[in-house]
C-alpha cells in the first residue's frame, strides 16, 4: 500500500481511516494513548505502539481500517481497528481463510485483544463491526474478557479459551505466604550467583541499542536450543525494534538483565502498560543452568516491580508449570468466530476441529520453562 492514510467522514457513523502511511497518524497516536489511559484494564496489545508496528512489519500491511468515534467537542471516545487478511483460524490447522480480524492479532502472539472504546460507545462499536464485516467471516481472537468480549456480535460462536496466568505483585515487606518457601530456596541460588559475579538490573527501552537487540536475540536462540524447540520470535526483529523505538518510561519494552563481567548473560523482556508488566520473551546462556538464572531473573523482576508500584505480572497465554510456581492465577482470553461469505459453511464444519485442537493444547502436561 502507498500514499497517505485516507480519512473518510461518514455523517451516520464513525470517521474511517484506511491505513497506508503511518507518518500521517502522529497526532492520532497521542489521542489513542490518552483514550486508553481513561479505560481500565486495557492492554499493551491495544496500544498504537503494538497495533501499528504489527501492521507495518510482521502483519505485512494488510488492508486495514480504523473507525474513530468522537464527542461533540472532538475528543476521541473510541477506536476500532480491523484488517482483512488471509490467515488460519487455528495456528495448527490449515487452510488459511480470507477473514476480517482485529489488527495486531495472530502473528506475533498478541494476547488480551480488544478495542479502546468508552462504555457508552461499546454497543455502537459492536454494531459497526458486525455491519462492516457482513458477508465475510469475522474472527475475534484472544479477546480480553473486559475490553474485548463485550464486542462479540450476535451469531458468533466461541472456539476456545486460552489461560493467561497473572501474578499479583507484592511489596518486599509483604511477601505472601505462598511465596515464602520459594524465597527460601532462591537464597541458595542467589549465593551461587553472587559467587559467580552475576548482578541484575533493569534496562529501559531508551537504553536498548543495536548491541542490546543483537545480544537479546542471541541469548533467546541459545535458550530455545537448550529447550530443543523452535521460536518464531527470531523472525520478528523488525517488530521488536519498532516497539523499542516507540517505548517510554511509562510503556513498552523493559528488560531485567543478568550481567557477568559487564556482559549480558540473561534477560527477561516485558511490555509495560499502566501498572502491569506483560512477560514477552526471554533468553540466557545455558552455562548458567546451575545458578537457575531463570528463577533468579523472575524473582528480581517481581521484587523490583512491586517496589516500583507495579501491581500485576501478566505471564500471557500458556499453562506452563513455572507460571503457577510463581503464584500465578489464570485469567482467560476467548476466541470467537462469526462465519460468513463463501467460506462460512466450510468454517462452520471446521468449528469442532478447532475446539478439539485447543483442548489438546491446554489439557496437555504443562511444560517447564524456568
PEURPE-V521709 format. One record per pair of residues at least 12 apart in sequence whose ideal C-beta (glycine too) atoms are under 7 Angstrom apart, sorted by the first residue. I is the first residue (numbers start at 1). GAP is how many residues later the second one is. D is the distance in Angstrom with one decimal. If there is no record, write none. Layout:
{{I:GAP:D} {I:GAP:D}}
//
This chain:
{{1:19:4.8} {1:60:5.3} {2:18:6.4} {3:17:5.1} {3:18:6.5} {4:16:6.1} {4:17:4.8} {4:20:4.9} {5:12:5.3} {5:13:6.7} {5:14:5.8} {5:15:5.1} {5:16:5.5} {5:19:4.1} {5:20:6.1} {6:12:4.4} {6:14:6.4} {13:115:6.4} {14:53:4.1} {14:54:5.4} {14:55:5.0} {14:114:6.5} {15:53:4.4} {15:55:6.9} {16:49:5.7} {16:51:5.8} {17:48:6.9} {17:49:4.3} {17:51:6.8} {18:47:5.5} {19:36:6.2} {19:45:4.2} {19:47:6.8} {22:30:5.5} {22:34:6.1} {25:27:6.8} {29:19:4.5} {31:45:4.4} {32:16:4.6} {32:44:6.9} {32:47:5.9} {32:84:6.9} {33:14:6.6} {33:15:6.7} {35:41:4.9} {35:44:6.7} {35:81:5.2} {36:80:4.7} {39:77:5.5} {39:79:6.7} {39:108:6.9} {41:105:5.0} {41:106:6.0} {42:74:5.6} {42:105:5.6} {43:69:3.7} {43:101:6.1} {43:230:6.2} {44:207:6.7} {44:227:4.4} {44:229:3.9} {44:234:5.8} {45:59:6.1} {45:65:4.2} {45:66:6.2} {45:67:5.6} {45:68:6.3} {46:68:5.6} {46:69:6.9} {46:70:5.6} {46:101:6.9} {47:204:6.7} {47:226:6.7} {49:194:6.0} {49:197:4.3} {49:202:6.8} {49:203:5.9} {50:54:5.5} {50:60:6.8} {50:193:6.9} {51:30:5.8} {51:52:5.3} {51:53:4.1} {53:186:5.6} {53:189:3.5} {53:190:5.7} {53:193:7.0} {54:50:4.4} {54:54:5.7} {54:185:6.4} {55:48:5.9} {56:186:6.7} {57:181:4.2} {57:182:4.4} {57:185:6.1} {58:49:5.1} {58:50:5.4} {58:178:5.5} {58:181:5.2} {59:48:6.6} {62:21:4.5} {62:22:6.3} {62:23:4.4} {63:20:6.6} {63:21:4.6} {64:17:6.6} {64:18:6.9} {64:19:4.3} {64:39:5.3} {65:17:5.6} {66:13:6.1} {66:15:5.2} {67:13:4.3} {67:61:6.0} {69:52:4.9} {69:55:6.8} {77:41:4.9} {77:44:5.5} {78:38:6.8} {78:39:3.5} {78:40:5.8} {78:43:4.1} {78:47:5.7} {79:36:6.6} {79:37:5.6} {80:35:4.7} {80:37:6.6} {80:45:5.2} {80:48:6.8} {80:49:6.4} {81:21:6.7} {81:22:4.0} {82:18:5.5} {82:20:6.7} {82:21:6.4} {82:47:6.7} {82:50:6.7} {83:18:6.0} {83:20:4.4} {84:16:5.4} {85:14:6.7} {85:16:6.4} {86:12:5.5} {87:12:6.4} {87:14:7.0} {87:19:5.6} {89:50:6.2} {89:248:6.5} {89:265:5.7} {90:264:4.8} {90:267:5.2} {90:268:7.0} {92:265:5.6} {93:260:6.2} {93:261:6.5} {93:264:5.7} {97:40:6.2} {97:246:5.0} {97:250:6.5} {98:245:6.7} {99:37:6.9} {99:38:4.5} {99:39:7.0} {99:40:4.8} {100:33:4.2} {100:36:5.4} {100:37:7.0} {100:38:4.9} {101:38:4.5} {101:40:6.5} {102:38:6.3} {102:39:6.9} {105:36:4.8} {105:37:6.3} {106:35:6.3} {108:128:6.0} {108:131:6.2} {110:32:6.7} {111:31:5.3} {111:53:5.7} {111:205:4.8} {111:206:5.2} {111:222:5.8} {112:32:4.0} {112:221:6.3} {113:28:6.1} {113:29:4.8} {113:30:5.3} {113:31:6.3} {113:35:5.2} {114:29:6.2} {114:30:4.4} {114:33:3.5} {114:34:3.3} {115:36:6.2} {122:28:5.4} {122:29:6.9} {125:26:6.3} {126:25:4.8} {126:27:6.0} {129:22:6.3} {129:24:6.5} {130:23:3.9} {134:206:7.0} {135:205:5.9} {135:206:5.4} {136:204:5.3} {136:205:4.6} {137:200:6.8} {137:201:6.9} {137:202:5.2} {137:203:5.1} {137:204:6.0} {137:206:5.6} {137:207:6.2} {137:210:5.9} {138:200:4.5} {138:202:6.9} {139:198:5.2} {140:12:6.2} {140:195:6.9} {140:196:4.5} {141:194:4.7} {142:20:6.2} {142:191:4.4} {142:193:6.0} {143:190:6.0} {143:191:5.0} {143:192:6.9} {143:193:6.6} {144:189:6.3} {145:187:6.5} {145:189:6.9} {149:185:5.8} {152:184:4.9} {153:185:5.8} {155:183:5.5} {156:180:4.5} {156:181:6.3} {156:182:4.1} {157:179:6.7} {157:180:5.7} {157:194:6.0} {158:176:6.0} {158:178:5.4} {159:176:4.6} {159:177:6.6} {159:178:5.6} {159:192:6.7} {159:195:4.9} {159:196:6.0} {159:199:6.7} {160:175:5.4} {160:194:6.9} {160:195:5.9} {160:198:3.2} {161:171:4.5} {161:172:6.8} {161:173:5.2} {162:155:4.6} {162:170:6.7} {162:171:4.7} {163:154:6.9} {163:156:4.9} {163:167:4.5} {163:169:6.1} {163:199:6.3} {164:150:6.9} {164:152:5.6} {164:153:5.3} {164:167:5.0} {164:168:6.7} {164:169:5.5} {165:150:4.7} {165:158:4.3} {165:159:6.6} {165:163:3.4} {165:164:6.5} {165:165:5.4} {166:146:5.6} {166:147:6.7} {166:148:5.2} {166:149:6.6} {166:162:5.8} {166:163:6.1} {166:165:5.4} {167:135:6.8} {167:146:4.1} {167:148:6.8} {167:159:5.3} {167:160:5.4} {167:161:4.8} {168:144:6.5} {169:133:6.1} {169:136:5.5} {169:137:3.9} {169:141:5.4} {169:142:5.5} {169:143:6.3} {169:144:5.7} {170:136:5.1} {171:135:5.5} {171:136:6.5} {172:131:5.6} {172:134:6.8} {172:135:5.5} {176:151:6.9} {178:149:5.1} {179:148:5.6} {182:143:6.9} {186:109:6.3} {186:110:6.8} {186:113:5.3} {189:102:5.9} {189:103:4.4} {189:106:6.2} {189:107:5.6} {190:106:6.6} {192:98:6.7} {192:99:4.9} {193:98:5.1} {193:103:5.8} {196:64:6.5} {196:95:6.2} {197:63:5.6} {197:64:6.5} {198:60:5.4} {198:61:7.0} {198:62:5.1} {198:93:6.7} {199:60:5.4} {200:56:6.4} {200:58:5.6} {200:100:4.4} {201:56:6.2} {202:52:6.2} {202:54:5.9} {202:102:6.7} {203:52:4.7} {203:54:5.4} {204:45:6.4} {204:50:5.4} {205:39:4.9} {205:42:2.8} {205:47:4.9} {205:48:4.7} {205:49:6.4} {208:36:4.7} {208:45:6.3} {213:24:7.0} {213:27:6.6} {213:28:6.5} {215:49:5.2} {216:51:6.3} {216:53:6.8} {216:67:6.1} {217:17:6.2} {217:20:6.5} {219:47:6.5} {219:48:6.4} {219:64:3.0} {219:65:5.6} {219:66:6.6} {220:13:6.1} {220:14:6.9} {220:61:6.0} {220:62:6.9} {220:63:3.5} {221:13:6.2} {222:61:6.6} {222:63:6.0} {222:64:6.0} {223:59:6.2} {223:60:4.7} {223:61:5.7} {226:60:4.5} {233:48:5.4} {251:21:5.5} {251:22:5.3} {252:19:6.5} {252:20:6.3} {253:16:5.9} {253:18:6.2} {254:16:5.4} {254:18:5.2} {255:12:4.8} {255:13:6.6} {255:14:4.6} {256:12:4.9} {256:41:5.5} {256:44:5.6} {256:45:4.4} {258:26:6.9} {258:35:5.8} {258:39:6.0} {265:19:6.3} {265:20:4.9} {265:23:6.1} {266:17:6.8} {266:18:3.1} {266:19:6.5} {266:22:6.4} {266:27:4.6} {266:31:5.9} {267:15:6.7} {267:16:5.9} {268:14:5.0} {268:29:4.8} {268:30:6.7} {268:33:5.8} {269:12:4.9} {269:13:7.0} {275:34:6.7} {275:35:5.4} {275:36:4.3} {275:37:6.5} {276:36:4.4} {276:38:5.5} {277:28:5.6} {277:33:5.7} {277:36:5.4} {277:37:6.8} {278:36:4.3} {278:38:5.9} {279:34:6.8} {279:35:6.8} {279:36:5.1} {279:37:6.1} {282:12:7.0} {294:76:3.4} {295:75:5.6} {298:28:6.1} {298:72:6.4} {315:13:5.5} {317:16:6.8} {319:43:5.9} {319:47:5.0} {320:46:5.3} {320:47:5.1} {320:49:4.8} {321:45:4.1} {321:46:6.8} {321:47:5.4} {322:46:6.2} {322:47:4.9} {322:48:4.2}}
//
